[in-house]
Amino acid sequence: MKRYSLSLQPFSLATLRAALGAGWQLAGATRRISFLYALPFTLIGGLIFFALHDQGLLPFAFAAAGSFMLFGPILLAGFFGIARAAEAGEKAGMGAIIDGFRHASPALWVLAFVCLLLFLIFVTDAAILYSYMVGGTPFTFASIPDRAQEASRFTFWAGVSGCFIAGLVYAVTAFSVPLLAERRAELVQAVVASVRSIFGNFGPALVWAGVLGVLGIGSALLLPLFPFVLPWLAYAGRELVRQVILVDAPKID
């Protein structure tokens, strides 16, 4: 197996702006296929939202939207396949999405499993908090005027309890998932590079986490925006990693 040589570069707010700009351009250039790839996840989110409302668990929708950020990075492989096809001047279609997952390192699925475990931990904690703070009385849109305080209290404490898990997932996956999705590093190298990049550029990394959180969770709650925002963030993250982590060794064949 080839040994990769990774060179970590500092990044700033200007780097983030440039990455967001490049991501926006690529999302626009691949709008149709990017939209179609994000659409099933949007529909699943809609079904989850309506199911929670139907079961009288409306406040839990906020926790569900936030939990997407725990396993959402694994979906990047499909977007990266679209990006590679577009950069090669090829017409990006469903084949490009499949190639994206086929091209990704098998180690990506190790991270996916870890993210799934952390997701289950968060959901379990949120469910316990919900039972204590909201209880078993059905909570729907009609309940908001009288029980808004209960919902806001649950949302706050669920967010607090999820901050540690979210921070852990962010530090481990923010840069490692793009590296593994494009086979630019091995698992340990990718994770170490991700953690070092986050803590070595803590200020800009915190801003980037805020951008991902606000836009990601916000669009997950306002679902019509989701298939537009998700590709933008995916391509921006890809560009950011390429600017911050330079690979001096060739890719795995």
C-alpha positions in Angstrom: 0.0 0.0 0.0 1.3 3.4 -0.9 2.2 5.8 1.9 0.8 9.3 1.5 2.6 12.5 2.3 0.2 15.2 3.6 1.1 18.8 3.9 -1.3 20.9 6.0 -1.7 24.5 5.1 -3.2 27.2 7.3 -6.5 28.7 6.3 -8.4 31.8 7.1 -11.8 33.4 6.6 -10.7 34.4 3.1 -10.1 30.7 2.3 -13.6 29.9 3.5 -15.1 32.6 1.3 -13.2 31.3 -1.7 -14.3 27.7 -1.0 -17.9 28.8 -0.6 -17.7 30.7 -3.9 -16.2 27.7 -5.7 -18.8 25.4 -4.2 -21.6 27.7 -5.3 -20.2 27.8 -8.9 -19.9 24.0 -9.1 -23.4 23.5 -7.6 -24.7 25.9 -10.3 -22.9 24.1 -13.1 -24.2 20.7 -11.9 -27.6 21.9 -10.6 -29.8 19.3 -12.2 -27.9 16.1 -11.1 -26.9 17.7 -7.7 -30.6 18.5 -7.1 -31.7 15.0 -8.1 -29.1 13.4 -5.8 -30.1 15.5 -2.8 -33.9 15.1 -3.5 -34.4 11.6 -2.0 -32.8 12.8 1.3 -35.1 15.8 1.2 -38.1 13.6 0.8 -37.0 11.2 3.6 -36.6 14.3 5.8 -40.1 15.4 4.9 -41.5 12.0 5.8 -39.7 12.0 9.1 -41.0 15.4 9.9 -44.6 14.5 9.1 -44.3 11.2 11.0 -43.0 13.1 14.1 -45.9 15.6 13.8 -48.4 12.8 13.3 -47.2 11.0 16.4 -47.3 14.2 18.4 -43.5 14.5 18.7 -43.1 17.8 16.8 -40.3 19.3 19.0 -38.2 16.2 18.2 -38.0 17.5 14.6 -35.3 19.9 15.8 -33.2 17.1 17.2 -33.7 15.0 14.0 -32.5 17.9 11.8 -29.4 18.3 13.9 -28.7 14.6 13.9 -28.4 14.7 10.1 -25.1 16.5 10.6 -23.7 13.4 12.3 -24.0 11.1 9.4 -24.5 13.5 6.5 -20.8 13.7 5.6 -20.9 10.1 4.3 -23.1 11.3 1.4 -20.3 13.4 0.1 -18.9 10.6 -2.0 -21.8 10.9 -4.4 -21.3 14.7 -4.8 -17.6 14.2 -5.3 -18.3 11.8 -8.1 -20.4 14.5 -9.8 -17.6 17.0 -9.2 -15.0 14.8 -10.8 -17.2 14.2 -13.9 -17.9 17.9 -14.2 -14.2 18.8 -13.9 -13.3 16.2 -16.6 -15.8 17.8 -19.0 -18.1 14.8 -18.8 -21.8 14.9 -18.5 -22.5 14.1 -14.8 -25.4 11.6 -14.3 -26.3 8.8 -11.9 -23.2 6.9 -13.1 -21.0 9.7 -11.7 -22.7 9.3 -8.3 -22.2 5.5 -8.4 -18.6 6.0 -9.4 -18.1 8.4 -6.5 -19.0 5.7 -4.0 -17.1 3.1 -6.0 -14.0 5.3 -6.0 -14.1 6.1 -2.3 -11.8 4.3 0.1 -13.3 1.4 2.0 -12.1 3.2 5.1 -14.9 5.7 4.5 -17.4 3.0 5.7 -15.5 2.6 8.9 -16.1 6.3 9.6 -19.7 5.8 8.5 -20.1 3.1 11.1 -18.6 5.3 13.9 -20.9 8.2 12.9 -23.9 5.8 13.0 -23.0 4.8 16.6 -22.6 8.4 17.6 -25.9 9.2 15.9 -27.7 6.5 17.9 -26.2 7.8 21.1 -27.4 11.3 20.4 -30.9 10.1 19.5 -31.1 8.0 22.6 -30.1 10.9 24.8 -32.5 13.2 23.0 -35.3 10.8 23.5 -34.6 10.6 27.3 -34.6 14.4 27.5 -37.8 14.6 25.6 -39.6 12.2 27.9 -38.6 14.3 30.9 -39.1 17.8 29.4 -42.1 17.3 27.1 -43.6 14.1 28.3 -46.0 11.8 26.6 -48.7 14.4 25.8 -49.0 14.8 22.0 -47.3 18.0 20.8 -48.3 19.3 17.4 -48.4 22.7 15.7 -51.6 23.4 17.5 -49.8 23.0 20.8 -47.1 25.6 20.2 -49.0 28.7 21.6 -49.5 26.9 25.0 -46.3 24.8 25.2 -43.7 26.8 23.4 -41.6 27.0 26.6 -41.4 23.2 26.8 -40.3 22.9 23.2 -37.7 25.6 23.6 -36.3 24.1 26.8 -36.0 20.6 25.1 -34.4 22.1 22.0 -31.8 24.0 24.1 -30.8 21.0 26.3 -30.8 18.6 23.4 -28.5 21.0 21.6 -26.2 21.2 24.7 -26.1 17.4 25.0 -25.3 17.0 21.3 -22.6 19.7 21.2 -19.9 17.3 22.4 -20.9 14.6 19.9 -21.2 17.1 17.1 -17.8 18.6 17.9 -16.2 15.1 17.9 -17.8 14.2 14.6 -16.8 17.5 13.1 -13.1 17.3 14.2 -12.8 13.7 12.9 -14.8 14.0 9.6 -14.6 17.6 8.4 -11.4 16.9 6.4 -11.0 13.2 6.6 -14.2 12.3 4.8 -13.3 14.3 1.6 -9.7 12.8 1.8 -11.1 9.3 2.0 -13.9 9.9 -0.6 -11.2 10.8 -3.1 -8.6 8.2 -1.9 -6.1 10.9 -1.1 -5.1 9.4 2.3 -5.3 6.4 4.5 -7.8 6.2 7.4 -5.4 7.1 10.3 -3.6 9.8 8.2 -6.9 11.3 7.2 -8.3 11.5 10.7 -5.1 12.9 12.2 -4.9 15.5 9.4 -8.5 16.5 10.0 -8.0 16.9 13.8 -4.8 18.8 13.3 -6.3 21.1 10.7 -9.3 21.9 13.0 -7.3 22.7 16.1 -4.4 24.3 14.2 -6.9 26.8 12.7 -9.4 26.9 15.5 -10.9 30.3 14.7 -11.7 29.7 11.0 -12.6 26.1 11.7 -15.1 27.3 14.3 -16.6 29.6 11.7 -16.8 26.8 9.2 -18.6 24.6 11.8 -21.0 27.4 12.3 -21.7 27.8 8.6 -22.3 24.1 8.2 -24.5 24.0 11.3 -26.6 27.0 10.5 -27.0 26.3 6.8 -27.2 22.5 7.2 -29.7 22.4 10.1 -31.6 25.4 8.8 -32.2 23.9 5.4 -33.0 20.5 7.0 -35.8 22.4 8.9 -36.8 24.4 5.8 -36.8 21.4 3.5 -37.4 23.1 0.1 -34.0 24.7 0.5 -32.2 21.5 1.3 -31.5 20.1 -2.2 -29.9 23.5 -3.1 -27.9 24.0 0.1 -26.6 20.4 0.5 -24.7 20.4 -2.9 -23.3 23.8 -2.2 -21.8 22.8 1.1 -20.5 19.5 -0.2 -18.6 21.2 -3.1 -17.4 24.0 -0.8 -16.1 21.4 1.7 -14.3 19.6 -1.1 -12.6 22.8 -2.3 -11.6 23.7 1.2 -9.9 20.4 1.9 -8.0 20.7 -1.4 -6.8 24.1 -0.4 -5.8 23.1 3.2 -4.4 19.6 2.8 -2.0 19.0 -0.1 -1.2 15.4 -1.1 2.3 14.8 -2.3 1.8 11.1 -3.2 -0.2 9.7 -6.1 -3.7 8.3 -5.5 -4.3 4.6 -5.0 -4.9 2.9 -8.2 
